[in-house]
C-alpha cells in the first residue's frame, strides 16, 4: 500500500509540475519526507494524506479513488500470475 500511495502522490505532483520542494513547502513538511513517501519507505497517516491533498489541490476522495484503482489493478495482476 505504501508504494501505491507514494506512486499516486508523485503522479499528481508531476501532473501539476511541482517539485518535491514545492509540495513540501505547500504542506509545511520536509522535502525528504515527501521523497520517503514517494519511494514507499514511509506511509503517511490519514491526516497527513489530507494535508498532502490540500497541497496538491486534490480532493481526498479523488486521491483515494486513484489509490483504490491502483490497488485493484495490482490485485488483478497478482491473481493472473497464480
N, C-alpha and C positions, 0 to 999 in steps of 0.2 A: 504494500500500500504506500509506503514511503516513496518508492520510486515513481509511482503513478502521480502522487501529489506533487512531487518535485518536477516531474516532466510537464505537468499541466501548468504549474506556476511559470516555469521557464517559457513554455509556448506562448502563454498570454503576454508575458513580459516582452518577448521578442516581437510579437504582433504589434505591440504598442511602441516599438522602437525604444524601449527603456533599457538602460544598463542595470546591472545588479546594484551599482552605487545609487542610481536614480531611485530604484524601488526601495532600497534600504532607507534612503532619505525620506521618501514619502511615508514610510511605515515606522520611522524612528527606531530602526534596528541596525545592527552592524551588517556591512556588506558580506562579511564572512558567514553570517547566519543565513543569508539568502543563498549563498553558494552551497552550504551544507544541506539545506533543504532541497535545492535543485538536483544535487547529485545523490539524494536519497540517504544521506548519513544522519539527517535529523528529521524528526516528524513533528511538525508544528501542532500545537494544541488547537482546538476548535476556535477559541477566542483569537489566537494568532492568525488563523486562516481568515477569519472575518476582517482582521486588521490588514492582512495582505490583499484581500479582495477590495477593500476600500482604496488602498494604494493603487491597485490595478484598475480601479473604476469598473469592477465586475461584481455583479450580484452573487452573493454566496450560493444561491440556488443554482445559478448558471454554472458556477465553478464545480459544485458537487455533481451536477448532471454530467459534466465532461468527465469527471473522475469516475463516475458510475459507468459510463460508456466504455472508458478505457479498461476498467476492471472487468466488465463483461467480455470485452474483446480478448483480454488476457486469459480468462477462464475458458473461452471457446477454443483458443489456440492450444491450451493445455489438454482439453478434453479430446481434441482432434489427434493429439500425439499418442493417446492411450490405445 
